[in-house]
Amino acid sequence: MPLKNSTRLARFTGQRPVALNRSTHIFSLTDTLVRPDEIAWSVATAFHANHIFFWSFVCFLAALFIPNAVCAEGVHFPCTVINEYPHDAKTSTQGLFVHEGTLYESSGGYRRSFLATVELKTGRHIRSVPLPGRYFAEGMATQGDHLRLLTWRSGTGFIYRLDTLEKLETFAYRPRFHTMEGWGLAFDGNNFILSSGTDRLTVYTPKEFTPISIIRVTSNGKPVRQLNELEYINGMVYANIWKSDIVIMIDPKTGHAHGQIDLSPLRKRLSPSSGVANGIAYDAHSKRLYVTGKHWNKLFEIALPQF
């Protein structure tokens, strides 16, 4: 990117000029790191009236940084909207789940990450706690009376109480000096399942958080990469594909992607400045499925796929 364009982009993001780092698929800043989709949302906010510019910029980022993900070739389920609710468009959704009717949500970004409990039908934050500025909040999952929250590149996660969001302790999700990143997290009732933006899901023990196996996700024998936010639903792992509107359903026993939902029809209901789809939550009690995205102004209840 020419320096003048980099400087112009920095003006919109509030950061110093950036240099593109293709090897890590991120923007390298002198004092922070920001994912391309975070930059895109900042630009979209400044230019929300200019739809052509926004979508051209998003396509540019996707083409420049992200290899095309292989999507599921199984059953294509329709995206049928049952209800829609307000959602805080300032939230850069990284993790999402429902517990006893309350929405839990993590929002990413260095020096602005937080964990919140949210009133599902109004989008109102009931309680919110910030993360230390050096951490970028990512996916999370609940187990018993607490939750585990990942951070992006630090190798560190946090354990919080569900009722008060009090931070109890930290844990490591990778060995020291390893470069694996933390993206999405789900709990299948026995073990945790972690995504890292690749085609691999890593299974961890529930107490020590020790890795015990790896699931390679494929469709028609080809790897499905860029696995992001996760949710475990009725024996399947649902996963957002980063930089797309696709949610895939993965059989954790085989790693095969058996189906997909295309969330792109929701775009016409969203603000033009809404970012990438990210956030899947299932209420097992009411059997309701919810989806949202980074800086989306709405949360949707959609029909649960029936295999």
C-alpha positions as CSV (number, residue, x, y, z in Angstrom):
1,M,0.0,0.0,0.0
2,P,1.5,3.4,-0.9
3,L,2.5,5.5,2.1
4,K,-0.1,8.2,1.4
5,N,-2.9,5.6,1.4
6,S,-1.5,4.1,4.6
7,T,-1.4,7.5,6.2
8,R,-5.0,8.2,5.1
9,L,-6.1,4.8,6.5
10,A,-4.3,5.6,9.8
11,R,-6.3,8.8,10.1
12,F,-9.6,6.8,10.1
13,T,-8.4,4.1,12.5
14,G,-6.7,6.4,15.0
15,Q,-3.4,4.6,14.6
16,R,0.0,5.4,13.1
17,P,0.7,4.5,9.5
18,V,0.8,0.8,8.9
19,A,2.9,-1.6,6.9
20,L,1.3,-4.7,5.4
21,N,2.6,-8.0,6.7
22,R,1.4,-10.7,4.3
23,S,3.1,-13.6,6.2
24,T,1.0,-13.1,9.3
25,H,-2.2,-11.8,7.6
26,I,-2.3,-8.8,9.9
27,F,-1.5,-5.1,9.8
28,S,1.7,-4.4,11.8
29,L,1.5,-1.2,13.8
30,T,4.3,0.5,15.7
31,D,2.5,0.0,19.0
32,T,-0.3,-2.5,18.3
33,L,-1.7,-5.1,16.0
34,V,-5.1,-4.9,14.3
35,R,-6.8,-7.5,12.2
36,P,-7.8,-6.5,8.7
37,D,-11.5,-6.8,9.5
38,E,-11.0,-4.3,12.4
39,I,-9.4,-1.9,9.9
40,A,-12.3,-2.5,7.5
41,W,-14.9,-1.7,10.1
42,S,-13.1,1.6,11.0
43,V,-13.0,2.6,7.4
44,A,-16.7,1.6,6.9
45,T,-17.7,3.7,9.9
46,A,-16.0,6.7,8.4
47,F,-17.5,6.1,5.0
48,H,-20.8,4.3,5.8
49,A,-22.6,6.3,3.1
50,N,-20.2,5.2,0.4
51,H,-21.2,1.5,-0.1
52,I,-19.1,1.1,-3.1
53,F,-15.9,2.1,-1.4
54,F,-16.7,0.0,1.6
55,W,-17.3,-3.3,-0.2
56,S,-14.5,-2.7,-2.6
57,F,-12.2,-2.2,0.4
58,V,-13.4,-5.4,2.0
59,C,-12.9,-7.4,-1.2
60,F,-9.4,-5.9,-1.5
61,L,-8.5,-7.1,2.0
62,A,-10.0,-10.5,1.5
63,A,-8.1,-11.0,-1.8
64,L,-4.9,-9.6,-0.4
65,F,-4.7,-11.4,2.9
66,I,-7.0,-14.4,3.0
67,P,-6.7,-17.6,0.9
68,N,-10.1,-18.7,-0.3
69,A,-11.6,-21.0,2.3
70,V,-13.0,-24.3,1.1
71,C,-16.6,-24.5,2.2
72,A,-18.7,-27.5,2.9
73,E,-20.2,-29.4,0.0
74,G,-22.7,-31.2,2.1
75,V,-26.3,-30.1,2.8
76,H,-26.9,-26.4,2.2
77,F,-29.4,-25.2,4.8
78,P,-31.4,-22.0,4.2
79,C,-30.9,-19.0,6.5
80,T,-34.5,-18.7,7.9
81,V,-34.9,-15.7,10.2
82,I,-37.3,-16.3,13.2
83,N,-36.5,-13.2,15.2
84,E,-34.1,-10.2,15.2
85,Y,-33.0,-8.2,18.1
86,P,-30.8,-5.1,18.7
87,H,-27.1,-5.6,19.0
88,D,-24.4,-3.1,20.1
89,A,-22.7,-2.2,16.8
90,K,-19.6,-1.1,18.8
91,T,-19.0,-4.7,19.9
92,S,-16.4,-6.6,17.8
93,T,-17.8,-10.0,18.5
94,Q,-15.3,-12.8,19.1
95,G,-17.1,-15.2,21.4
96,L,-20.8,-15.8,22.0
97,F,-22.9,-18.2,24.0
98,V,-26.3,-18.3,25.9
99,H,-26.5,-19.4,29.5
100,E,-29.9,-19.4,31.4
101,G,-31.4,-17.0,28.9
102,T,-28.5,-14.5,29.2
103,L,-26.2,-13.7,26.3
104,Y,-22.4,-13.7,27.1
105,E,-20.2,-11.9,24.6
106,S,-16.5,-11.1,24.2
107,S,-15.3,-8.2,22.2
108,G,-11.8,-7.9,20.7
109,G,-9.2,-5.3,20.1
110,Y,-6.0,-4.3,21.9
111,R,-6.7,-1.8,24.7
112,R,-10.5,-2.2,24.2
113,S,-11.3,-5.9,24.7
114,F,-14.1,-6.7,27.2
115,L,-16.4,-9.5,28.4
116,A,-20.0,-8.7,28.9
117,T,-23.4,-10.2,29.9
118,V,-26.1,-9.0,27.6
119,E,-29.9,-8.8,27.8
120,L,-30.7,-10.9,24.7
121,K,-33.8,-9.2,23.5
122,T,-32.7,-5.6,24.0
123,G,-28.9,-5.8,23.5
124,R,-28.4,-3.9,26.8
125,H,-25.2,-4.7,28.6
126,I,-26.0,-6.0,32.1
127,R,-22.3,-6.3,33.2
128,S,-19.1,-5.6,31.4
129,V,-15.5,-6.1,32.5
130,P,-12.4,-5.0,30.5
131,L,-9.4,-7.1,29.7
132,P,-5.8,-5.8,30.3
133,G,-4.8,-3.7,27.4
134,R,-2.1,-6.1,26.1
135,Y,-4.7,-8.8,25.5
136,F,-7.0,-9.2,22.5
137,A,-10.1,-11.1,23.6
138,E,-11.2,-14.1,21.4
139,G,-13.6,-17.0,21.7
140,M,-15.0,-18.4,24.9
141,A,-17.1,-21.3,26.3
142,T,-18.8,-22.2,29.5
143,Q,-18.3,-25.2,31.8
144,G,-20.2,-25.5,35.0
145,D,-20.3,-22.2,36.9
146,H,-17.4,-20.6,35.0
147,L,-16.2,-19.8,31.5
148,R,-12.9,-19.9,29.7
149,L,-11.9,-17.0,27.5
150,L,-9.1,-17.1,24.9
151,T,-6.9,-14.3,23.8
152,W,-5.6,-14.0,20.3
153,R,-1.8,-14.3,20.2
154,S,-0.6,-14.3,23.8
155,G,-1.0,-18.0,24.5
156,T,-3.0,-17.0,27.6
157,G,-6.6,-17.5,28.5
158,F,-8.7,-16.4,31.5
159,I,-11.3,-18.1,33.7
160,Y,-14.3,-16.1,35.0
161,R,-17.2,-16.8,37.2
162,L,-20.5,-16.9,35.2
163,D,-22.6,-15.0,37.7
164,T,-20.3,-12.1,38.5
165,L,-17.7,-12.1,35.7
166,E,-15.0,-12.1,38.4
167,K,-11.7,-13.3,37.0
168,L,-10.5,-16.4,38.8
169,E,-7.3,-17.4,37.2
170,T,-5.3,-17.6,34.0
171,F,-4.4,-20.7,31.9
172,A,-2.1,-21.4,28.9
173,Y,-3.5,-22.8,25.7
174,R,-0.1,-23.5,24.0
175,P,3.4,-24.4,25.0
176,R,5.9,-21.5,25.6
177,F,7.4,-20.2,22.4
178,H,4.7,-21.9,20.3
179,T,3.0,-19.7,17.8
180,M,-0.5,-21.1,17.7
181,E,-3.2,-18.5,18.1
182,G,-6.5,-18.6,20.0
183,W,-9.6,-18.0,18.0
184,G,-12.8,-19.9,18.8
185,L,-13.7,-22.1,21.7
186,A,-16.5,-24.6,22.4
187,F,-17.3,-27.2,25.1
188,D,-18.9,-30.5,24.0
189,G,-19.9,-31.7,27.5
190,N,-16.6,-33.5,28.1
191,N,-13.8,-31.5,26.5
192,F,-13.0,-28.1,25.1
193,I,-12.5,-27.6,21.3
194,L,-10.3,-24.7,20.1
195,S,-9.8,-23.2,16.7
196,S,-6.8,-21.2,15.6
197,G,-7.7,-19.9,12.2
198,T,-6.4,-23.0,10.4
199,D,-8.1,-26.2,9.3
200,R,-7.4,-27.8,12.7
201,L,-9.5,-28.0,15.8
202,T,-7.6,-29.0,19.0
203,V,-9.3,-30.9,21.8
204,Y,-8.4,-30.1,25.4
205,T,-9.1,-31.7,28.7
206,P,-11.7,-29.8,30.9
207,K,-9.6,-29.2,34.0
208,E,-5.9,-29.0,33.1
209,F,-6.6,-27.7,29.6
210,T,-4.2,-30.2,28.2
211,P,-4.3,-30.9,24.4
212,I,-5.3,-34.5,23.7
213,S,-6.1,-34.7,20.0
214,I,-6.4,-32.8,16.8
215,I,-9.4,-32.8,14.4
216,R,-8.5,-31.9,10.8
217,V,-11.5,-30.4,9.1
218,T,-12.2,-31.3,5.5
219,S,-14.8,-31.2,2.8
220,N,-14.5,-33.5,-0.2
221,G,-11.0,-34.4,1.0
222,K,-9.8,-30.8,1.0
223,P,-9.0,-28.8,4.1
224,V,-11.4,-26.2,5.4
225,R,-9.3,-23.3,6.6
226,Q,-10.0,-20.1,8.6
227,L,-12.1,-21.8,11.2
228,N,-13.2,-19.1,13.7
229,E,-15.9,-18.8,16.3
230,L,-17.3,-22.2,17.5
231,E,-20.4,-23.7,19.0
232,Y,-21.2,-27.3,19.9
233,I,-24.8,-28.2,18.9
234,N,-26.4,-31.6,19.0
235,G,-23.2,-33.5,18.3
236,M,-21.9,-31.1,15.7
237,V,-19.3,-28.3,15.9
238,Y,-20.7,-25.2,14.2
239,A,-17.9,-22.8,12.9
240,N,-17.8,-19.4,11.3
241,I,-15.4,-19.2,8.3
242,W,-13.4,-16.1,8.7
243,K,-14.0,-13.4,6.1
244,S,-17.1,-15.1,4.8
245,D,-20.8,-15.4,5.7
246,I,-20.6,-19.2,5.9
247,V,-21.3,-21.3,9.0
248,I,-20.3,-25.0,8.6
249,M,-21.3,-28.0,10.6
250,I,-18.4,-30.4,11.5
251,D,-18.6,-34.0,12.7
252,P,-16.0,-34.0,15.4
253,K,-15.5,-37.7,15.1
254,T,-14.4,-37.5,11.4
255,G,-13.6,-33.8,10.9
256,H,-15.9,-33.9,7.8
257,A,-18.0,-30.8,7.1
258,H,-21.5,-32.2,6.6
259,G,-23.4,-28.9,5.9
260,Q,-23.4,-25.2,5.8
261,I,-25.6,-22.1,6.3
262,D,-25.1,-19.0,4.1
263,L,-25.8,-16.0,6.3
264,S,-25.4,-13.5,3.4
265,P,-29.2,-13.0,3.1
266,L,-29.0,-11.2,6.5
267,R,-26.9,-8.4,5.0
268,K,-30.0,-6.6,3.7
269,R,-31.2,-6.3,7.3
270,L,-27.9,-4.9,8.6
271,S,-26.3,-1.6,8.7
272,P,-23.9,-1.1,5.7
273,S,-21.0,-0.7,8.2
274,S,-21.5,-4.2,9.7
275,G,-18.4,-6.3,9.6
276,V,-17.8,-10.0,9.2
277,A,-20.1,-12.7,10.4
278,N,-18.8,-14.0,13.7
279,G,-20.8,-15.3,16.7
280,I,-22.9,-18.5,17.1
281,A,-24.9,-19.2,20.2
282,Y,-27.2,-22.1,21.0
283,D,-29.7,-22.1,23.8
284,A,-30.1,-25.8,24.5
285,H,-33.0,-25.3,26.9
286,S,-35.2,-23.4,24.3
287,K,-33.5,-25.0,21.3
288,R,-32.9,-21.6,19.7
289,L,-29.9,-20.7,17.5
290,Y,-28.5,-17.2,17.4
291,V,-26.0,-15.5,15.1
292,T,-24.4,-12.1,14.8
293,G,-21.1,-10.6,13.6
294,K,-18.4,-8.0,14.3
295,H,-20.0,-4.6,14.7
296,W,-23.4,-5.9,13.6
297,N,-26.3,-3.8,14.8
298,K,-28.5,-6.9,15.1
299,L,-28.6,-10.4,16.6
300,F,-30.7,-13.0,14.7
301,E,-32.5,-16.1,15.8
302,I,-32.4,-18.4,12.8
303,A,-33.9,-21.8,12.2
304,L,-31.9,-24.7,13.5
305,P,-30.8,-27.1,10.7
306,Q,-32.3,-30.6,10.8
307,F,-30.0,-33.4,9.6
